[in-house]
């Protein structure tokens, strides 16, 4: 089976990427400049990257989950010429089908995650912690891509890393107890509620709401002792990280394809230390 991205997948990604890069994203970026913790991102291995060490500079490997069943259904719908309005409840919208609640990975998605293993295993500094979204496809991706670390370092599910949520059934989390039963190697203690308390049936999260979750996660990561970290998340969330919250150059701002990993150095700067 090919793990390459088909033309229909790339075209849909281009469309969805453009929908995220709106005025609300610009406003989020401006809003985040006034927060007490400023985060700067540099592609790992590029010149003038801060020296890794301590709590202020960390290496983070951001991964978008492999192809999920919702991605496959959207590709098939696009291939058939179907059009739909994003975040609508219309029958033409493949993302609202009840059958894809908390959509898991397809076989192609699992293969995409497995392809990351050699790259992850080659890192000189191995991740000391892997953080996964609380949703199935990201949990599966994190466990597959960082498989050699299972049982050796903490794998922690975090609601603040989950996809932008609301309306789309694929972005609604299953009950916590089901996740714990299926993924006993993951620590779900940070998930406070059994049912999904973030999902909104009638509207999508705003960019500011997503940005607040990202800022909360980055602040939590800043306070952790680990300096090498893996993060398995989602396209919309990752777009908001690199376009709305952290400061970085254009090379890091593009849409993540399914199964893509970007390794970055994050520099954490407290506002009272910025001078």
Secondary structure, 3 states (H helix, E strand, C coil): CCCCCCHHHHHHHHHHHHHHCCHHHHHHHHHHCCCCEEEEEEECCCCCCCCCECCCEEEEEEEECCCEHHHHHHHHHHHCCCCCCCCCCCCCCHHHCHHHCCCCECHHHHHHHHCCHHHHHCCCCCCCEEEEECCHHHHHHHHHHCHHHECCEEEEEEHHHCCCCCCCHHHCCCCHHHHHHHCCCCECCCCCCCCCCCCCCCCCCCHHHHHHHHHHHHHHHHHCCCCEEEEEECHHHHHHHHHHHCECCHHHCCCCCCCCEEEEEEEEEEHHHCC
